[in-house]
Amino acid sequence: MRLLLIRHGQSKGNAAGYIQGRGEYPLSDLGREQAHRMAQRLSEEYDGIAAVYTSPQSRAVETAEILAEAVGVPLTFDDRLQEYDIGALTGLTMEEVREQFPRLYDVWMQDPDEWLPFPHAETHESFRRRVREVFAEIATCLDGTEFVAVVSHGGTLGAYLADVVGLPIGRRHPFYFANASLTVVDLSRRRPRVAQLNDTCHLADIGGGQ
């Protein structure tokens, strides 16, 4: 089985430069176009997608609805696919973080190896645990199928890949996911293998977004 990991299309929060976390932001016009481009690519390149799983957050749901219609399968929602809850930073711009949390901002800008604790945020342990659990269940329940699409968020997809490559909890992952990007993880071998990462060739003429 191959997991087709898809970050949602550009949201209005992305376009405005907000740190979104669990905040709710609909897709922008560009984000909807990105989702349609991804839908076209999936329908042309991946015959036999068995399921489309999605985070229940609106920007992911809007993206997933477009994809599911194109490939002709129903959506499955799972709360564990939501983005990392970034607590007090939700909805702020980086400039607002600098003003309200200057010490945190300074350390963040130094790009430390360790994942920073944000005020009132989800713990790193609980985040990695829920992400690990949901992907393990998807793999188990759909074992024997060829392709499964999962629409989620950059932090969530990064946490899953960090688990795949064995990064310890608390270490910042090095992965970047553009809006409406495609990452493919091959689960058909003894160990998962990352076959594609942050592929945006279907967006070449309209932009991959943030």
C-alpha positions as CSV (number, residue, x, y, z in Angstrom):
1,M,0.0,0.0,0.0
2,R,1.1,3.5,-0.7
3,L,-0.1,6.5,1.4
4,L,-0.7,9.6,-0.6
5,L,-0.1,12.4,1.9
6,I,-1.6,15.7,0.8
7,R,-1.3,19.0,2.6
8,H,-4.5,21.2,2.2
9,G,-4.6,23.9,-0.4
10,Q,-3.7,27.5,0.5
11,S,-6.1,28.9,3.1
12,K,-7.0,32.5,3.7
13,G,-4.9,32.1,6.9
14,N,-1.9,31.1,4.9
15,A,-2.4,34.0,2.5
16,A,-2.6,36.4,5.4
17,G,0.5,35.0,7.2
18,Y,-1.3,33.7,10.3
19,I,0.0,30.8,12.4
20,Q,-3.0,28.6,12.0
21,G,-2.8,25.6,14.3
22,R,-6.3,24.6,15.2
23,G,-7.7,27.9,13.9
24,E,-10.3,27.6,11.2
25,Y,-9.6,29.3,7.9
26,P,-11.3,28.4,4.6
27,L,-9.4,27.9,1.3
28,S,-8.5,30.9,-0.7
29,D,-9.4,31.0,-4.4
30,L,-5.8,29.9,-5.1
31,G,-6.2,27.1,-2.6
32,R,-9.3,25.8,-4.4
33,E,-7.5,25.8,-7.7
34,Q,-4.6,23.9,-6.1
35,A,-7.0,21.3,-4.8
36,H,-8.5,20.9,-8.3
37,R,-5.1,20.4,-9.8
38,M,-4.3,17.8,-7.2
39,A,-7.6,16.1,-7.9
40,Q,-6.8,15.9,-11.6
41,R,-3.4,14.5,-10.8
42,L,-4.8,11.8,-8.5
43,S,-7.4,10.7,-11.0
44,E,-4.8,10.5,-13.8
45,E,-1.9,8.9,-12.0
46,Y,-3.4,6.8,-9.2
47,D,-6.0,4.3,-10.3
48,G,-7.8,2.6,-7.5
49,I,-7.6,4.9,-4.5
50,A,-9.4,3.0,-1.8
51,A,-10.2,5.8,0.6
52,V,-9.7,9.5,1.4
53,Y,-9.0,10.3,5.0
54,T,-9.1,13.9,6.2
55,S,-8.6,16.2,9.1
56,P,-12.0,17.7,10.1
57,Q,-10.5,21.3,9.9
58,S,-12.2,23.3,7.2
59,R,-9.2,23.9,5.0
60,A,-8.5,20.2,4.9
61,V,-12.1,19.2,4.4
62,E,-12.6,21.6,1.5
63,T,-9.5,20.1,-0.2
64,A,-10.5,16.5,0.6
65,E,-14.0,17.0,-0.8
66,I,-12.6,18.1,-4.1
67,L,-10.3,15.1,-4.2
68,A,-12.9,12.5,-3.1
69,E,-15.3,13.6,-5.7
70,A,-12.7,13.3,-8.4
71,V,-11.7,9.8,-7.4
72,G,-15.2,8.6,-6.5
73,V,-14.7,7.5,-2.9
74,P,-16.4,8.8,0.3
75,L,-14.5,10.8,2.9
76,T,-13.4,9.4,6.3
77,F,-12.9,12.1,9.0
78,D,-10.5,11.6,11.9
79,D,-9.9,14.2,14.6
80,R,-6.3,12.8,15.1
81,L,-5.4,14.2,11.7
82,Q,-5.8,17.8,13.0
83,E,-2.9,20.2,13.0
84,Y,-0.7,20.6,16.1
85,D,-2.5,22.8,18.6
86,I,-0.1,25.7,18.9
87,G,-1.9,27.2,21.9
88,A,-1.5,30.9,22.5
89,L,0.2,31.5,19.1
90,T,-3.0,30.5,17.2
91,G,-4.0,33.2,14.8
92,L,-1.0,35.4,15.3
93,T,1.4,36.7,12.7
94,M,5.1,36.3,13.3
95,E,5.3,40.0,14.0
96,E,2.6,39.6,16.7
97,V,4.6,36.7,18.1
98,R,7.7,39.0,18.3
99,E,5.7,41.7,20.1
100,Q,3.8,39.4,22.5
101,F,6.4,36.7,23.1
102,P,9.8,38.4,22.4
103,R,12.0,35.8,24.2
104,L,10.2,32.9,22.5
105,Y,10.5,34.7,19.2
106,D,14.2,35.2,19.6
107,V,14.8,31.5,20.4
108,W,12.5,30.4,17.5
109,M,14.4,32.5,15.0
110,Q,17.7,30.8,16.1
111,D,16.2,27.6,14.7
112,P,17.0,25.3,17.6
113,D,17.1,21.5,17.1
114,E,14.7,21.0,20.0
115,W,11.0,21.6,19.5
116,L,10.0,24.7,21.5
117,P,7.3,24.5,24.1
118,F,4.6,27.1,23.2
119,P,2.2,28.6,25.9
120,H,-0.9,26.5,26.3
121,A,0.1,24.3,23.3
122,E,-0.4,20.5,22.9
123,T,2.4,18.5,24.3
124,H,4.9,17.0,21.8
125,E,4.3,13.6,23.3
126,S,0.5,13.7,22.8
127,F,0.9,15.1,19.3
128,R,3.3,12.4,18.1
129,R,1.2,9.7,19.9
130,R,-2.1,10.6,18.2
131,V,-0.4,10.9,14.8
132,R,1.3,7.6,15.2
133,E,-2.0,6.0,16.2
134,V,-4.1,7.3,13.3
135,F,-1.6,6.3,10.6
136,A,-1.1,2.8,12.2
137,E,-4.9,2.3,12.1
138,I,-5.2,3.5,8.5
139,A,-2.4,1.1,7.5
140,T,-3.9,-1.8,9.4
141,C,-7.5,-1.3,8.3
142,L,-6.6,-0.8,4.6
143,D,-3.9,-3.4,4.3
144,G,-4.0,-5.0,0.9
145,T,-5.3,-1.9,-0.9
146,E,-3.0,-0.1,-3.4
147,F,-3.5,3.6,-2.6
148,V,-5.0,5.6,0.3
149,A,-5.1,9.4,0.3
150,V,-4.7,11.4,3.5
151,V,-5.4,15.1,3.6
152,S,-3.9,16.9,6.6
153,H,-1.6,19.7,7.7
154,G,2.1,20.4,7.5
155,G,2.8,19.8,11.2
156,T,0.8,16.5,11.2
157,L,2.4,15.1,8.1
158,G,5.8,16.2,9.4
159,A,5.2,14.4,12.7
160,Y,4.3,11.2,10.8
161,L,7.5,11.3,8.7
162,A,9.5,12.1,11.8
163,D,8.1,8.8,13.3
164,V,8.8,6.9,10.1
165,V,12.5,7.9,10.1
166,G,12.9,7.5,13.8
167,L,13.4,11.0,15.0
168,P,13.0,11.2,18.8
169,I,10.1,13.1,20.3
170,G,11.1,16.7,21.0
171,R,13.4,16.9,18.0
172,R,12.2,19.3,15.2
173,H,11.6,17.6,12.0
174,P,13.3,18.9,8.8
175,F,10.3,18.3,6.5
176,Y,8.5,21.0,4.5
177,F,5.1,20.6,2.8
178,A,3.8,23.2,0.4
179,N,0.1,23.8,0.1
180,A,-1.5,21.0,-2.0
181,S,1.8,19.1,-2.2
182,L,2.0,15.3,-2.6
183,T,4.2,13.1,-0.4
184,V,4.2,9.3,-1.0
185,V,5.1,6.7,1.6
186,D,5.4,3.1,0.5
187,L,4.2,0.6,3.1
188,S,4.6,-2.5,1.0
189,R,8.1,-3.4,2.3
190,R,9.2,-4.5,5.7
191,R,10.0,-0.8,6.6
192,P,8.1,2.3,5.3
193,R,9.9,4.1,2.6
194,V,9.4,7.7,1.6
195,A,9.0,7.5,-2.2
196,Q,8.2,11.2,-2.9
197,L,8.4,14.3,-0.8
198,N,6.7,17.6,-1.2
199,D,6.0,17.1,-4.9
200,T,4.2,20.1,-6.5
201,C,4.8,19.6,-10.2
202,H,1.0,19.8,-10.7
203,L,1.1,23.4,-9.5
204,A,4.0,24.6,-11.7
205,D,2.1,27.4,-13.4
206,I,0.0,28.6,-10.4
207,G,2.2,28.3,-7.4
208,G,2.6,25.9,-4.5
209,G,1.7,28.3,-1.8
210,Q,3.1,28.3,1.8
